[in-house]
Amino acid sequence: MAETLKTEVTVVGAGPAGIAAACRAAESGARVLLLDENPRAGGQIWRGTRCGRGPAGARRWLARLSDSSARLVDTTAVVDTDGDGGLLVERRGEALVVEGERLIVASGARELFLPFPGWTLPNVLGVGGGQALLKSGVSFRGRKIVIAGSGPLLLPVAAALATSGAHLRLVAEQAPAHRVHGFALSCWRYPGKLIEATRYRAAFLATAYRTGVWAVAARGDDRVEEVVLTDGHRSWTEPCDYLLASYGLVPNLELPRLLGCAVDNDRVTVDDHQLTTVDDVYCAGEPTGIGGLELALVEGEIAGLAAAGRDREETALAGRRRRLERFAAALAHAFAPRQELAERVEVDTTICRCEDVAWKQLHPAGSFRQAKLATRVGMGPCQGRVCGPALALLRGWEADRVRPPLRVSTLGVLASRSKGPAGH
Ligand SMILES: Cc1cc2nc3c(=O)[nH]c(=O)nc-3n(C[C@H](O)[C@H](O)[C@H](O)COP(=O)(O)OP(=O)(O)OC[C@H]3O[C@@H](n4cnc5c(N)ncnc54)[C@H](O)[C@@H]3O)c2cc1C
């Protein structure tokens, strides 16, 4: 029988949204448990931030969290519901059940990978993946790097790589010039963001930042050695030791879907209090739509206050949220993946890298479900978190439903589910 932790407010995800939610709920007097599968709080953007190190905003929020009564339960992944209103979680191989009166889901986002010939070669990484390696101490000094992706994340990653001594050859943004420039012009309303972008660009001024350019193939024998790029009119190759190629972010919707929360247009439906369509389940941060750090924080604060019954204090934050939502909408429009990215796949291109399923094996299928009957696409350790969003763009297929476990887990942990076997 799994140990049960009881609390008033459970927060899943200790990124900026979850930290803000946990702080606000705890400061309002609620008993709060904050769960995250990572060994430290911080999420994607504040990965590696510690006391005395990292951006000031991050240090302030982390200090506020440790000063609060919220209890961080790290290295703990939510793998399923327990069938009885609680969450089944795995901590260092052991099962735990977490029962909270209210739940805030702040599960964040991951990178969008779109397959192309050679994308499975060693040293072809996501843009955020390259950043994570750099933050964890991997040295890229003197290594030839091409970044070919999309969205504002290219800028801090290019800046960090250039500053660390990498030989950054090109930063290629797939979005066309008119969209990127239109977006930059609309940013006069957000001077802080403009200043930040200018600061990043200044850090890699020696390298070209080209819009309307994307990678069509990566080549090499046992690792990437060159990338073929195009601007739609002509193609050329750039030699590289690393290629960072991903196309923005996709929200982590598996847990909200498993809980029965309505999802529309790839975002969890929430009301003004960040309450989902399921009673006592709130959602904040990227699962409600990709919106960046500040929006994640504001939504987290609102969710935390609402879950602690302090709805009236949210008013001041609501205007700020509306303003940031407009910024998020402009961002999504400017950096939407172009159709040509879906046209790069060849018959032998791997689509599901967990289960080694190639494009040609999927071709006869008309839906994700049909493809799963004929192949093992989406059934590997990542449970379709990589190939699912790719197939949504390549074929217009939506993943039909979420199947637990949400993370790789042991049979012992799954067997502790109080009602019936995992699978809904
Ligand atoms: C790889 C990557 C790199 C990024 N780098 C930058 C950057 O340099 N600059 C920038 O401005 N923005 C960056 N972003 C975007 C930034 O993360 C967001 O704008 C924002 O900060 C998101 O906050 P969040 O709290 O919603 O999500 P996140 O920061 O993603 O936090 C979500 C947390 O939920 C946890 N989680 C999810 N599912 C489970 C589960 N089942 N069980 C337990 N824990 C779970 C995760 O471990 C994670 O810690 C990056 C995003 C990604 C994906």
The ligand as a Tripos MOL2 file, in Angstrom:
@<TRIPOS>MOLECULE
LIG
   53    58     1     0     0
SMALL
NO_CHARGES

@<TRIPOS>ATOM
      1 C1         13.6930   23.5870  -22.9500 C.3       1 LIG1
      2 C2         13.1520   24.9850  -22.6710 C.ar      1 LIG1
      3 C3         14.0330   26.0460  -22.4730 C.ar      1 LIG1
      4 C4         13.5440   27.3550  -22.2270 C.ar      1 LIG1
      5 N1         14.4240   28.3980  -22.0730 N.ar      1 LIG1
      6 C5         13.9380   29.6620  -21.9310 C.ar      1 LIG1
      7 C6         14.8150   30.8030  -21.8550 C.ar      1 LIG1
      8 O1         16.0140   30.6770  -21.9150 O.2       1 LIG1
      9 N2         14.2890   32.0420  -21.7230 N.ar      1 LIG1
     10 C7         12.9140   32.2270  -21.6760 C.ar      1 LIG1
     11 O2         12.4540   33.3650  -21.5650 O.2       1 LIG1
     12 N3         12.0730   31.1700  -21.7110 N.ar      1 LIG1
     13 C8         12.5500   29.9080  -21.8630 C.ar      1 LIG1
     14 N4         11.6880   28.8500  -21.9650 N.ar      1 LIG1
     15 C9         10.2620   29.1180  -21.8160 C.3       1 LIG1
     16 C10         9.9030   29.1860  -20.3280 C.3       1 LIG1
     17 O3         10.1500   27.9340  -19.7570 O.3       1 LIG1
     18 C11         8.4500   29.5340  -20.1510 C.3       1 LIG1
     19 O4          8.1840   30.7380  -20.7980 O.3       1 LIG1
     20 C12         7.9690   29.7070  -18.7230 C.3       1 LIG1
     21 O5          8.9740   30.0940  -17.8720 O.3       1 LIG1
     22 C13         7.2570   28.4660  -18.3330 C.3       1 LIG1
     23 O6          6.9810   28.3780  -16.9590 O.3       1 LIG1
     24 P1          6.0560   27.1840  -16.4620 P.3       1 LIG1
     25 O7          6.1050   27.2000  -15.0010 O.co2     1 LIG1
     26 O8          4.7300   27.2770  -17.1360 O.co2     1 LIG1
     27 O9          6.7080   25.8440  -17.0350 O.3       1 LIG1
     28 P2          8.1040   25.0940  -16.8160 P.3       1 LIG1
     29 O10         9.2000   26.0110  -16.5000 O.co2     1 LIG1
     30 O11         8.2380   24.2080  -18.0070 O.co2     1 LIG1
     31 O12         7.8480   24.1890  -15.5210 O.3       1 LIG1
     32 C14         7.0280   23.0550  -15.5370 C.3       1 LIG1
     33 C15         7.5190   22.0860  -14.4800 C.3       1 LIG1
     34 O13         6.5750   21.0130  -14.3790 O.3       1 LIG1
     35 C16         7.2810   19.8250  -14.1200 C.3       1 LIG1
     36 N5          6.4310   18.6960  -14.5300 N.ar      1 LIG1
     37 C17         5.7650   18.5420  -15.7020 C.ar      1 LIG1
     38 N6          5.0740   17.3920  -15.7050 N.ar      1 LIG1
     39 C18         5.3000   16.8040  -14.4930 C.ar      1 LIG1
     40 C19         4.8630   15.5920  -13.8990 C.ar      1 LIG1
     41 N7          4.0560   14.7230  -14.5370 N.pl3     1 LIG1
     42 N8          5.2880   15.3070  -12.6460 N.ar      1 LIG1
     43 C20         6.1000   16.1650  -11.9690 C.ar      1 LIG1
     44 N9          6.5570   17.3270  -12.4920 N.ar      1 LIG1
     45 C21         6.1590   17.6410  -13.7440 C.ar      1 LIG1
     46 C22         8.5500   19.9670  -14.9500 C.3       1 LIG1
     47 O14         9.5930   19.1480  -14.4340 O.3       1 LIG1
     48 C23         8.8600   21.4610  -14.8260 C.3       1 LIG1
     49 O15         9.8010   21.7280  -13.8030 O.3       1 LIG1
     50 C24        12.1480   27.5540  -22.1710 C.ar      1 LIG1
     51 C25        11.2730   26.4710  -22.3450 C.ar      1 LIG1
     52 C26        11.7560   25.2060  -22.5970 C.ar      1 LIG1
     53 C27        10.7720   24.0390  -22.7870 C.3       1 LIG1
@<TRIPOS>BOND
     1     1     2 1
     2     2     3 ar
     3     2    52 ar
     4     3     4 ar
     5     4     5 ar
     6     4    50 ar
     7     5     6 ar
     8     6     7 ar
     9     6    13 1
    10     7     8 2
    11     7     9 ar
    12     9    10 ar
    13    10    11 2
    14    10    12 ar
    15    12    13 ar
    16    13    14 ar
    17    14    15 1
    18    14    50 ar
    19    15    16 1
    20    16    17 1
    21    16    18 1
    22    18    19 1
    23    18    20 1
    24    20    21 1
    25    20    22 1
    26    22    23 1
    27    23    24 1
    28    24    25 2
    29    24    26 1
    30    24    27 1
    31    27    28 1
    32    28    29 2
    33    28    30 1
    34    28    31 1
    35    31    32 1
    36    32    33 1
    37    33    34 1
    38    33    48 1
    39    34    35 1
    40    35    36 1
    41    35    46 1
    42    36    37 ar
    43    36    45 ar
    44    37    38 ar
    45    38    39 ar
    46    39    40 ar
    47    39    45 ar
    48    40    41 1
    49    40    42 ar
    50    42    43 ar
    51    43    44 ar
    52    44    45 ar
    53    46    47 1
    54    46    48 1
    55    48    49 1
    56    50    51 ar
    57    51    52 ar
    58    52    53 1
@<TRIPOS>SUBSTRUCTURE
     1 LIG1         1 GROUP 0 **** ****
